Amino acid sequence: MLTILLVVSSVCTYAQKVFPVKYPSQADVKVFVVDYPNQADLNVYKVEYQSQSNGNKGLWYEAKYASASDKKLYFVKYANQSDLKIYYVEYRNQAGWRNKAKKHLLE
């Protein structure tokens, strides 16, 4: 039973499922979208299917419900209000951490 629980929990934490929330108090992480990739802590590629997101590598799947997500995100209007700065990339292979010191925010 314990083995099954460990396997299930490791699979659940492996996917990077995010959910945007309406209020800062609901968020795990406050995010700001920057204009250029070199300004970002993390370059993000949005995947279409949950199975395409793997780990904390910048491949995000937007969950339909907050309860189905790993992290709840609040998108702020100004960079100085954020915990994490992201840039949406066009191609999957461009995704990844630029500032690994902030990686713990999404673990």
GIVENZI-V949085 format. One record per residue. N is the residue number from 1. SS is DSSP state (H for helix, E for strand, C for the rest). PHI is phi as a letter, one per 20 degrees, with the letter a starting at -180 (none if undefined). Layout:
N_SS_PHI / N_SS_PHI
//
This chain:
1_C_none / 2_H_f / 3_H_f / 4_H_f / 5_H_f / 6_H_f / 7_H_f / 8_H_f / 9_H_f / 10_H_f / 11_H_f / 12_H_f / 13_H_e / 14_H_f / 15_C_f / 16_C_d / 17_E_e / 18_E_c / 19_E_b / 20_E_f / 21_C_d / 22_C_e / 23_C_c / 24_H_g / 25_H_f / 26_H_e / 27_C_e / 28_C_e / 29_E_b / 30_E_e / 31_E_c / 32_E_c / 33_E_e / 34_C_e / 35_C_e / 36_C_c / 37_H_f / 38_H_f / 39_H_e / 40_C_e / 41_C_e / 42_E_b / 43_E_e / 44_E_d / 45_E_d / 46_E_e / 47_C_e / 48_C_e / 49_C_c / 50_H_g / 51_H_f / 52_H_e / 53_C_e / 54_C_b / 55_C_m / 56_C_e / 57_C_c / 58_C_n / 59_E_e / 60_E_d / 61_E_d / 62_E_e / 63_C_f / 64_C_f / 65_C_c / 66_H_g / 67_H_f / 68_H_e / 69_C_e / 70_C_e / 71_E_c / 72_E_d / 73_E_d / 74_E_d / 75_E_e / 76_C_e / 77_C_e / 78_C_c / 79_H_g / 80_H_f / 81_H_e / 82_C_e / 83_C_e / 84_E_b / 85_E_d / 86_E_c / 87_E_c / 88_E_e / 89_C_e / 90_C_e / 91_C_c / 92_H_g / 93_H_f / 94_H_e / 95_C_f / 96_E_q / 97_E_f / 98_C_d / 99_C_c / 100_H_f / 101_H_f / 102_H_e / 103_H_g / 104_H_f / 105_H_f / 106_H_d / 107_C_e
//
